Amino acid sequence: MSLSIKASAIALAASMSFATSAFATSNVWDSATPWGDALVAQYAAWDDFTSSFHNSTAQYGTGATLTETSTLASLTSTQNIYNSFGVSNFIATLLGSPTATGTFDVYLRAATTGTLLSTEATLNGIAATSVETFLLSGRGVEQEVYWKWSDVSASGIYVFNFGAAETHLSLDQLALAVVTAVPEPSTYAMLALGIGILGAAARRARK
């Protein structure tokens, strides 16, 4: 076999390997749920997508939609949203509870194969940076990330914007969650300090 034929065979095998990796999916989260045991007020998620353009019904939960705005993506045989012609951008919405008040932590969680997501996403126009929870390289890249917005005032609708860093992104899974805000340890410390000061003031007043 000539050198040029061998080179062509290697190039073909490499391209087939990339194509397979870009579409590989298990529909199972490999990392832990980022909100842990926090009480979930609203939730919606997709393991499979039914359209490359607009998904109006989530597989889990209610009141959520997902739209791919480049309109260049296609739906794979494994029901991923894959874009080899452009850079995908997504708009996801989640309806809030009409009776909810107070503040919540809001999460956007995604799993992809192929190339990576951009690190920045927005919630109702407010930016956040992703936290990577899983990365597997080999024949391709499988990645899981989440974005968190803390102490978000209850809203009638939560609008998320996120997208790919480049072409060949395959969106595998997506989850949206509004959970009861969990105070940071420093908040507990300040609360304890405040109670201590009030107690000392009360003792002094009695004296």
BELBELMO-V772212 format. One record per residue. N is the residue number from 1. RES is the residue in three letters. PHI is phi in degrees with one decimal (* if undefined). PSI is psi in whole degrees, 0 to 359 (* if undefined). BURIAL is 1 if it has 16 or more other C-alpha atoms within 10 Angstrom, else 0. Layout:
BEGIN
N_RES_PHI_PSI_BURIAL / N_RES_PHI_PSI_BURIAL
END
This chain:
BEGIN
1_MET_*_131_0 / 2_SER_-70.6_163_0 / 3_LEU_-62.7_321_0 / 4_SER_-67.7_323_0 / 5_ILE_-67.6_319_0 / 6_LYS_-61.6_317_0 / 7_ALA_-62.6_320_0 / 8_SER_-64.6_319_0 / 9_ALA_-64.2_319_0 / 10_ILE_-64.6_317_0 / 11_ALA_-63.3_319_0 / 12_LEU_-64.1_317_0 / 13_ALA_-62.9_320_0 / 14_ALA_-65.1_318_0 / 15_SER_-67.7_322_0 / 16_MET_-65.8_322_0 / 17_SER_-62.4_318_0 / 18_PHE_-66.1_317_1 / 19_ALA_-62.3_320_0 / 20_THR_-65.3_317_0 / 21_SER_-66.3_326_1 / 22_ALA_-67.6_335_1 / 23_PHE_-103.5_355_1 / 24_ALA_-66.6_137_1 / 25_THR_-158.7_147_1 / 26_SER_-113.8_349_0 / 27_ASN_57.7_27_0 / 28_VAL_-131.2_130_0 / 29_TRP_-67.5_133_1 / 30_ASP_-93.6_346_0 / 31_SER_-113.6_165_0 / 32_ALA_-71.5_153_0 / 33_THR_-60.4_124_0 / 34_PRO_-65.8_336_1 / 35_TRP_-92.4_5_1 / 36_GLY_55.7_232_0 / 37_ASP_-96.2_11_0 / 38_ALA_-61.3_148_0 / 39_LEU_-70.3_124_0 / 40_VAL_-90.7_123_1 / 41_ALA_-89.9_317_0 / 42_GLN_-135.9_145_1 / 43_TYR_-154.5_142_1 / 44_ALA_-152.8_147_1 / 45_ALA_-156.5_155_1 / 46_TRP_-125.7_131_1 / 47_ASP_-98.6_329_1 / 48_ASP_-129.4_147_1 / 49_PHE_-110.2_148_1 / 50_THR_-102.3_349_1 / 51_SER_-146.5_147_1 / 52_SER_-82.4_349_1 / 53_PHE_-110.0_304_1 / 54_HIS_-141.4_122_1 / 55_ASN_-112.7_108_1 / 56_SER_-93.3_352_1 / 57_THR_-132.4_122_1 / 58_ALA_-78.3_154_1 / 59_GLN_-70.1_326_0 / 60_TYR_-126.2_136_0 / 61_GLY_80.7_182_1 / 62_THR_-137.6_168_0 / 63_GLY_74.6_26_1 / 64_ALA_-125.9_149_1 / 65_THR_-136.0_160_1 / 66_LEU_-140.8_128_1 / 67_THR_-127.5_133_1 / 68_GLU_-97.1_118_1 / 69_THR_-91.4_348_1 / 70_SER_-73.7_336_0 / 71_THR_61.8_15_1 / 72_LEU_-103.6_355_0 / 73_ALA_-80.5_166_1 / 74_SER_-134.8_162_1 / 75_LEU_-94.4_126_1 / 76_THR_-84.0_172_1 / 77_SER_-66.6_339_0 / 78_THR_-96.1_10_0 / 79_GLN_64.0_40_1 / 80_ASN_-96.9_161_1 / 81_ILE_-100.2_112_1 / 82_TYR_-120.1_136_1 / 83_ASN_-129.8_108_1 / 84_SER_-101.3_355_0 / 85_PHE_-107.6_344_0 / 86_GLY_-158.4_185_1 / 87_VAL_-99.7_116_1 / 88_SER_-71.8_141_1 / 89_ASN_-127.5_141_1 / 90_PHE_-123.7_143_1 / 91_ILE_-120.7_119_1 / 92_ALA_-115.1_141_1 / 93_THR_-125.5_148_1 / 94_LEU_-139.4_123_1 / 95_LEU_-72.5_137_1 / 96_GLY_-88.5_169_1 / 97_SER_-77.8_132_0 / 98_PRO_-66.9_343_0 / 99_THR_-103.1_358_0 / 100_ALA_-72.0_139_0 / 101_THR_-135.1_166_0 / 102_GLY_92.3_200_0 / 103_THR_-119.6_153_1 / 104_PHE_-138.8_162_1 / 105_ASP_-96.8_134_1 / 106_VAL_-118.8_135_1 / 107_TYR_-124.2_142_1 / 108_LEU_-120.7_125_1 / 109_ARG_-126.9_135_1 / 110_ALA_-140.8_149_1 / 111_ALA_-125.3_134_1 / 112_THR_-135.9_164_1 / 113_THR_-131.6_166_1 / 114_GLY_88.5_238_1 / 115_THR_-90.3_183_1 / 116_LEU_-102.2_159_1 / 117_LEU_-77.6_153_1 / 118_SER_-63.5_148_0 / 119_THR_-76.2_342_1 / 120_GLU_-101.9_138_1 / 121_ALA_-138.6_162_1 / 122_THR_-125.5_150_1 / 123_LEU_-122.5_116_1 / 124_ASN_48.3_40_0 / 125_GLY_87.9_354_0 / 126_ILE_-97.2_127_0 / 127_ALA_-83.4_151_1 / 128_ALA_-144.8_159_1 / 129_THR_-107.6_140_0 / 130_SER_-70.5_154_1 / 131_VAL_-115.9_121_0 / 132_GLU_-84.3_128_0 / 133_THR_-113.4_348_1 / 134_PHE_-157.6_136_0 / 135_LEU_-147.2_123_1 / 136_LEU_-127.3_116_0 / 137_SER_-104.7_157_0 / 138_GLY_165.5_248_0 / 139_ARG_-71.4_344_1 / 140_GLY_-164.5_199_1 / 141_VAL_-124.2_129_1 / 142_GLU_-113.9_130_1 / 143_GLN_-134.5_143_1 / 144_GLU_-127.7_133_1 / 145_VAL_-139.4_163_1 / 146_TYR_-144.1_157_1 / 147_TRP_-118.8_143_1 / 148_LYS_-129.3_133_1 / 149_TRP_-115.5_121_1 / 150_SER_-95.2_148_1 / 151_ASP_52.8_51_1 / 152_VAL_-88.6_129_0 / 153_SER_-64.3_141_0 / 154_ALA_-52.8_137_1 / 155_SER_-133.5_154_1 / 156_GLY_-72.3_333_0 / 157_ILE_-150.2_140_0 / 158_TYR_-110.8_124_1 / 159_VAL_-115.7_118_1 / 160_PHE_-106.2_137_1 / 161_ASN_-122.0_127_1 / 162_PHE_-152.9_165_1 / 163_GLY_-163.5_178_1 / 164_ALA_-80.1_157_1 / 165_ALA_-83.7_336_1 / 166_GLU_-163.3_183_1 / 167_THR_-68.4_171_1 / 168_HIS_68.6_30_1 / 169_LEU_-87.6_137_1 / 170_SER_-121.5_110_1 / 171_LEU_-80.9_120_1 / 172_ASP_-98.1_309_1 / 173_GLN_-140.6_155_1 / 174_LEU_-149.5_139_1 / 175_ALA_-139.4_142_1 / 176_LEU_-124.4_133_1 / 177_ALA_-146.2_138_1 / 178_VAL_-116.4_117_1 / 179_VAL_-125.5_158_1 / 180_THR_-61.4_128_1 / 181_ALA_-63.0_131_1 / 182_VAL_-101.4_121_0 / 183_PRO_-59.9_143_0 / 184_GLU_-70.3_156_0 / 185_PRO_-53.9_324_0 / 186_SER_-64.7_330_0 / 187_THR_-66.7_317_0 / 188_TYR_-61.2_320_0 / 189_ALA_-63.0_316_0 / 190_MET_-65.1_322_0 / 191_LEU_-63.3_315_0 / 192_ALA_-62.7_319_0 / 193_LEU_-63.0_317_0 / 194_GLY_-62.6_318_0 / 195_ILE_-64.9_320_0 / 196_GLY_-62.3_318_0 / 197_ILE_-64.4_317_0 / 198_LEU_-63.0_320_0 / 199_GLY_-63.2_317_0 / 200_ALA_-63.8_320_0 / 201_ALA_-64.9_322_0 / 202_ALA_-66.4_319_0 / 203_ARG_-64.0_318_0 / 204_ARG_-63.8_321_0 / 205_ALA_-65.5_323_0 / 206_ARG_-65.9_323_0 / 207_LYS_-68.7_*_0
END
